[in-house]
Amino acid sequence: GENVEQHPSTLSVQEGDSAVIKCTYSDSASNYFPWYKQELGKRPQLIIDIRSNVGEKKDQRIAVTLNKTAKHFSLHITETQPEDSAVYFCAASESYTGFQKLVFGTGTRLLVSP
Amino acid sequence: NAGVTQTPKFQVLKTGQSMTLQCAQDMNHNSMYWYRQDPGMGLRLIYYSASEGTTDKGEVPNGYNVSRLNKREFSLRLESAAPSQTSVYFCASSKGTANQPQHFGDGTRLSIL
């Protein structure tokens, strides 16, 4: 089955710096890669996702890149702000007819200091 | 439009007690999922329902059962709770078509003594 590894487990940056979180996956059949942000005590919320037919996707200060050959994908946050502080999870899945079985990484705790 | 609603938000059980966690979505989604979240381990899939009338095991199904009551509701049952089942449980739903995002509820924090 799919296995997703995520690094680093913690990341501390200064406000305005960039942050990069990296994930690798094992199943070459995986074709959907979402990223979730989870604030303390709250639900995971989707912040961006990418399909396997796309190499890069950007939404304002957030971007995700995908390298299918190397089986890794990364989250890039530019101009970080204190409100970006949270735990970020990557996930991967093979999309079956009608549903996905997401396998999550173990999370990265991002701390943005003012 | 509430999205995904879970009840209860918190629960304390004694070992051996039974409990049903409730989940309902109002987005007309076909697929629903139950996850557990433990410190340092991310979210792990317990059971899922690809569509109304079907359920299947995920990564960690032992000790749990599920019921897809109708299109809106998907419940998770612990028949005989064990301390190892202390966790935060999240329900999620998705449209059920290819590569559509999953939307999560607020979670149920369950402690088993």
Interface residues (C-beta under 8 A of the other chain):
Chain A: G1 Q6 N31 Y32 P34 Y36 K42 R43 P44 Q45 L46 D49 R51 F89 S95 Y96 T97 G98 F99 Q100 K101 L102 V103 F104 G105 T106 G107
Chain B: N30 S31 Y33 G40 M41 G42 L43 R44 L45 Y48 A50 S51 G58 E59 F90 S94 G96 T97 A98 N99 Q100 P101 Q102 H103 F104 G105 D106 G107
